[in-house]
Amino acid sequence: MHIKKRASLTALVGVLALAGAACGSDNESASQGSGSAQEQPQAGDKVTAIPSLTGVGTSVILDAGTAEALKGLGVAIAPSGDASFEASTSTITFPITSGYAEIHSDPTVKPGYIQGSINHQGSGFTLSAGSTKVTLDDFVVDPGNSMLYGSVNGTPGAPLLSLDGTNVKVTMEDGNVVLFGTVAKLTDTAATALNGAFKTQAIQPGTPLGVVRLVAKGNVTTYDPSEDKVAEITRLGGKQTAVKLDAGTADALKSLGVAVAPTGTGKFDAGTGTVSFPITGGYAAIHSDKSFQPGYIVGNIIHQGSGLKFSKGNQSIEVTDFVVDPGTSVLTATAGGKSGIPLLSLDGTNVNVSMSGSDVVLQGTVAKLTATGASALNSTFGVSAFQEGIPLGVVTLTASQAEAPKA
């Protein structure tokens, strides 16, 4: 019998090897790693996947009791960034900017039959009272582990809302997948942060923020895990994506007088000419079926809070909050307040997958400027030297799996 291996990081490498061989025993056991789980064989599971989300949004119908309680504390809630608020229905909506999602027909699949990583870069909401303001934004929904993560006043990765999907309903609407009925509740982390900010003890973990309606857009595909073995990291828990800068490109930038430096939590190692960006979340999967579209390695790898700044004199452009989509081989970024800008194409022709302890390492992908990226640089610095396909450097991505925190 074919079985699906949802599993350890070691299994990711094993499945990749199986994919290369295009065969292998269906009952081989996957090695176990930290933070991994292997499900028992389940017959009849079918998977509907949206490998690259392109919209639409996640809406929260605010809980009336919670809204009244906040009002009683003198705390006002308001949308921020690209979020919108519909007063007549007390609904706040956050646009989906990227992501990966899949729904299993088998409801016993662990960690959950709905899995993925759904990003809402550039939107959020504020809670304010007098001169005190707390901004919660750049949300990432992890449906498999029933958690919404976000940035708190610019610091990413905080578990803010637990997602109770007991009564969730999945339907189709105008070609989009709709999930309605999940209840979003404040985590201990969120309650503690808000109590500290507003000098109160009234905000409790488990307080319902509201009911969620998520509408996901993208090209839908299906696969049968009894025929296509898949190894997944259901929540990426850290490490980094590092780029060893191309020597020729570095010299060309220098000749143009353009300096490149990391921003936020990004780091630069002058000794090796390598810039690195911490992974803050995401989802990754490798299919044994190499014909799987848009690519047999799929997912969404998030790097919130870091980036690169290109500058010359008083002219500069900053690109941040990188998201790697291995399926479409594109790295997107936020620039000028706009998210989802295709900055780099990722040529994985010579990529090598290996293990380093319990981490999986992908090395050898070449990151090249897209036409959009080249145009932005040319426009910023008033030149025409930047061309599509110029190599930024060679990528080494080191990833680990994380346990979801308790609510």
C-alpha positions in Angstrom: 0.0 0.0 0.0 1.1 3.5 -0.7 1.3 5.7 2.4 1.9 9.4 2.8 5.0 10.3 4.8 4.3 13.6 6.6 7.4 13.8 8.5 10.8 14.7 9.7 13.3 16.9 8.0 15.3 13.8 7.3 12.3 12.5 5.4 12.4 15.5 3.2 15.8 14.5 1.9 14.7 10.9 1.6 11.6 11.8 -0.4 13.7 14.0 -2.7 15.9 11.1 -3.4 12.8 9.0 -4.1 11.7 11.6 -6.5 14.9 11.5 -8.3 14.7 7.7 -8.6 11.0 7.9 -9.5 10.3 4.8 -7.5 10.8 3.1 -4.1 9.0 1.0 -1.6 5.7 2.5 -0.4 6.1 1.1 3.1 9.5 2.4 4.0 9.4 4.2 7.3 10.5 7.8 7.5 13.2 8.9 10.0 11.9 11.0 12.8 13.3 14.4 13.7 12.6 17.1 16.2 9.2 18.6 16.0 8.0 16.1 13.5 5.0 13.7 13.4 4.2 10.7 11.2 0.6 9.8 10.6 -0.7 6.3 10.3 -1.6 5.0 6.8 -5.0 6.4 5.7 -6.8 5.0 2.7 -8.8 7.2 0.4 -7.3 10.6 1.3 -7.5 13.1 -1.5 -5.9 16.5 -1.4 -7.0 19.8 -2.9 -4.2 22.3 -3.0 -3.6 25.9 -3.9 0.2 26.0 -4.3 0.4 29.8 -4.8 -2.3 31.9 -3.2 -3.0 35.2 -5.1 -5.8 36.7 -2.8 -8.4 37.4 -1.7 -8.7 38.1 2.1 -9.3 37.0 5.7 -12.1 38.8 7.4 -13.0 38.8 11.1 -16.5 39.6 12.3 -15.7 41.3 15.6 -17.2 39.7 18.7 -19.8 42.1 20.1 -18.9 41.2 23.7 -15.2 41.7 23.2 -15.8 45.0 21.3 -17.9 46.3 24.3 -15.2 45.2 26.8 -12.5 47.0 24.9 -14.7 50.1 24.7 -15.2 49.9 28.5 -11.4 49.9 28.9 -11.1 52.9 26.7 -9.3 50.9 24.0 -10.2 51.6 20.4 -9.6 49.1 17.5 -8.9 50.3 14.0 -7.6 48.8 10.7 -4.0 49.6 9.7 -2.1 49.4 6.4 -4.1 47.8 3.7 -6.8 46.4 6.0 -10.4 47.7 5.7 -13.3 48.0 8.1 -17.0 47.6 7.4 -18.8 49.3 10.2 -22.3 48.0 9.3 -21.1 44.4 9.9 -18.3 45.1 12.4 -15.9 43.3 10.0 -12.2 43.9 9.5 -10.6 42.4 6.4 -6.9 41.7 5.7 -5.9 41.1 2.1 -4.1 37.8 1.4 -0.7 38.6 -0.2 0.8 35.1 -0.7 0.7 31.6 0.6 0.1 27.9 0.2 -3.0 26.0 1.3 -4.3 22.4 1.0 -7.4 20.6 2.2 -7.4 16.9 2.9 -10.5 14.8 2.5 -9.4 12.7 5.5 -10.3 14.8 8.6 -8.0 12.8 10.8 -4.8 14.0 9.1 -2.4 15.6 11.5 -1.6 18.3 12.5 -4.9 19.2 10.8 -6.8 18.4 7.6 -6.4 22.1 6.4 -2.7 23.0 6.2 -0.5 25.7 4.8 0.8 29.2 5.4 -1.4 32.2 4.5 0.2 35.6 4.5 -1.3 39.0 5.0 1.7 41.3 4.5 1.1 45.1 5.0 -2.2 45.0 6.9 -3.3 44.6 10.5 -5.1 46.6 13.2 -4.2 48.9 16.0 -5.4 49.0 19.6 -5.1 52.4 21.2 -5.9 54.2 24.4 -4.7 57.8 24.9 -1.1 58.0 23.9 -0.6 54.2 24.0 -0.9 52.3 20.7 -0.2 48.6 19.9 0.1 47.6 16.3 -0.6 44.0 15.3 0.0 43.3 11.6 1.7 41.2 8.9 -0.4 38.2 9.9 0.4 34.6 9.0 -2.3 32.0 9.3 -1.1 28.5 10.1 -4.3 26.4 9.7 -2.7 23.1 10.4 -1.5 24.1 13.8 -4.6 26.4 14.3 -2.6 29.5 15.0 -2.3 33.1 13.7 1.1 34.7 14.0 1.9 38.4 13.6 4.1 41.3 14.3 3.7 43.3 17.5 4.9 46.9 17.0 7.3 45.6 14.3 8.6 42.5 16.0 7.4 39.4 13.9 6.5 35.9 14.8 4.3 36.3 17.9 1.5 33.7 18.3 -1.5 36.1 18.6 -4.7 34.2 17.9 -5.6 30.5 18.4 -8.0 29.3 15.7 -10.9 27.1 16.8 -12.1 25.4 13.6 -14.7 23.1 15.3 -17.5 24.6 13.3 -15.6 25.6 10.1 -17.4 25.1 6.8 -15.5 24.8 3.5 -17.3 25.8 0.3 -16.6 27.2 -3.2 -17.6 30.7 -4.2 -16.8 32.3 -7.6 -14.0 29.8 -8.1 -12.5 30.6 -4.7 -12.2 28.4 -1.6 -14.1 29.8 1.4 -13.6 28.8 5.0 -16.1 30.2 7.4 -16.9 29.7 11.1 -13.4 29.5 12.7 -13.4 31.4 16.0 -10.2 33.5 16.6 -9.3 33.7 20.3 -6.5 35.7 22.0 -3.5 33.7 23.0 -1.7 34.0 26.3 1.1 35.9 24.4 -1.4 38.4 23.0 -3.3 38.9 26.3 -0.1 39.4 28.2 1.2 42.0 25.7 -2.1 43.9 25.7 -2.4 43.9 29.5 1.1 45.2 29.8 0.6 47.9 27.3 -2.7 49.2 28.7 -1.9 48.6 32.4 -4.8 46.2 33.0 -5.4 42.6 33.9 -8.9 42.5 32.2 -7.8 41.0 28.9 -7.8 37.2 29.3 -6.4 34.4 27.1 -9.2 32.7 25.2 -11.1 36.0 24.7 -12.8 35.7 21.3 -11.8 38.3 18.8 -14.4 37.2 16.4 -15.5 34.7 13.7 -13.3 34.3 10.6 -14.2 34.1 7.0 -11.2 33.3 4.7 -11.5 33.5 1.0 -8.5 32.0 -0.9 -7.8 32.6 -4.6 -5.3 30.7 -6.8 -5.0 27.9 -9.3 -6.4 24.7 -7.7 -4.8 21.4 -8.2 -5.3 17.9 -6.7 -3.2 15.0 -5.8 -3.5 11.5 -4.4 -1.1 10.9 -1.5 -1.4 7.2 -2.0 0.4 7.7 -5.3 2.4 10.9 -4.7 4.5 10.6 -1.5 4.8 14.0 0.2 7.1 15.1 3.1 6.0 18.4 4.7 7.3 20.9 7.2 4.0 22.2 8.5 5.6 25.1 10.2 9.0 26.4 9.5 10.6 27.3 12.8 13.8 29.2 12.0 17.3 29.2 10.6 18.0 31.4 7.6 18.3 32.1 3.9 21.8 33.2 3.0 23.0 34.7 -0.3 26.7 34.7 -1.2 26.9 37.8 -3.3 28.0 37.3 -6.9 31.5 38.9 -7.2 30.8 40.3 -10.7 27.6 41.9 -9.6 29.2 43.3 -6.4 32.0 44.9 -8.6 29.3 46.3 -11.0 27.4 47.8 -8.0 30.7 49.3 -6.7 31.5 50.9 -10.0 28.1 52.5 -10.1 28.6 53.8 -6.5 25.7 51.7 -5.2 26.1 50.3 -1.7 24.2 47.2 -0.5 23.5 46.6 3.2 21.2 44.4 5.2 18.3 46.0 7.2 16.4 44.9 10.3 17.5 41.4 11.5 19.5 40.8 8.3 23.2 40.2 8.7 26.3 40.6 6.5 29.5 38.5 6.8 32.2 40.6 5.2 34.6 37.6 5.3 32.5 35.5 3.0 30.5 38.2 1.2 27.3 36.6 2.5 24.1 38.4 3.5 21.6 36.4 5.5 17.9 36.7 6.5 16.2 34.8 9.3 13.3 32.5 8.4 10.3 33.6 10.6 7.7 31.1 9.4 6.1 29.3 6.5 5.4 25.8 5.1 7.3 23.5 2.8 6.6 20.3 1.0 8.5 18.0 -1.4 6.5 15.7 -3.8 7.8 12.5 -5.1 5.9 13.2 -8.3 8.3 15.5 -10.1 5.5 16.5 -12.5 3.5 18.1 -9.7 2.7 21.7 -10.7 3.9 24.5 -10.3 6.9 22.5 -9.0 7.6 19.4 -7.0 9.0 21.5 -4.2 6.2 23.9 -3.0 5.4 26.1 -0.1 5.9 29.6 1.3 9.1 30.6 3.2 8.8 33.8 5.2 11.5 36.3 6.3 9.7 39.1 8.1 11.7 41.9 9.7 14.8 41.8 7.5 15.8 43.0 4.0 18.3 44.8 1.8 19.0 48.5 1.2 20.5 49.7 -2.0 21.8 53.3 -1.7 23.8 56.0 -3.5 24.1 59.4 -2.0 20.6 60.5 -1.1 19.0 58.0 -3.4 18.0 54.6 -2.0 15.5 51.7 -2.2 14.8 49.2 0.5 13.3 45.8 -0.1 12.1 43.8 2.9 10.0 40.9 4.2 11.1 38.4 1.6 8.8 35.5 0.7 10.2 32.5 -1.2 7.8 30.6 -3.3 9.8 27.5 -4.4 7.0 26.2 -6.6 7.0 29.3 -8.9 10.7 29.9 -8.3 10.2 33.5 -7.3 11.2 35.6 -4.3 8.9 38.5 -3.6 9.5 41.5 -1.4 7.9 44.6 0.1 9.1 48.0 -1.2 7.6 51.4 -0.8 4.8 50.0 1.3 3.7 47.6 -1.4 4.1 43.8 -0.8 4.3 40.9 -3.3 6.8 42.6 -5.6 8.6 39.9 -7.7 12.3 40.8 -7.0 14.3 37.7 -7.7 13.9 34.6 -9.9 15.3 31.4 -8.4 17.2 29.1 -10.7 17.3 25.7 -8.9 19.0 23.7 -11.7 22.0 22.8 -9.5 20.3 22.8 -6.1 21.6 20.2 -3.7 19.5 19.0 -0.7 21.3 17.7 2.4 21.0 17.5 6.2 22.9 19.4 8.9 22.0 17.8 12.1 18.1 18.0 12.2 18.0 20.9 9.7 17.4 20.6 6.0 19.8 22.5 3.7 19.2 23.6 0.1 22.3 24.9 -1.5 23.1 26.0 -5.0 20.1 28.0 -6.2 21.1 31.1 -8.1 19.0 34.2 -7.4 18.7 36.5 -10.4 17.1 39.9 -10.8 13.6 39.9 -12.3 12.5 42.5 -14.9 10.6 44.2 -12.1 13.6 44.3 -9.8 15.9 45.6 -12.5 13.5 48.3 -13.4 13.1 49.5 -9.8 16.9 49.8 -9.4 17.3 51.6 -12.7 14.6 54.0 -11.8 15.9 54.7 -8.3 19.5 55.4 -9.5 18.8 56.9 -12.9 20.7 54.3 -14.8 20.0 51.5 -17.3 22.8 49.1 -16.1 20.5 46.7 -14.2 19.1 44.0 -16.4 16.8 41.0 -15.9 18.8 37.9 -15.2 21.8 39.6 -13.5 22.8 37.1 -10.7 22.6 38.5 -7.1 24.3 35.4 -5.8 24.1 31.8 -4.7 21.5 30.8 -2.1 21.9 28.5 0.9 18.6 27.9 2.7 18.7 26.2 6.1 15.3 25.3 7.5 14.0 23.6 10.7 10.5 22.5 11.9 8.9 24.2 14.9 6.3 23.1 17.3 3.2 25.3 17.5 3.1 27.1 20.8 0.2 26.4 23.1 -2.7 29.0 23.0 
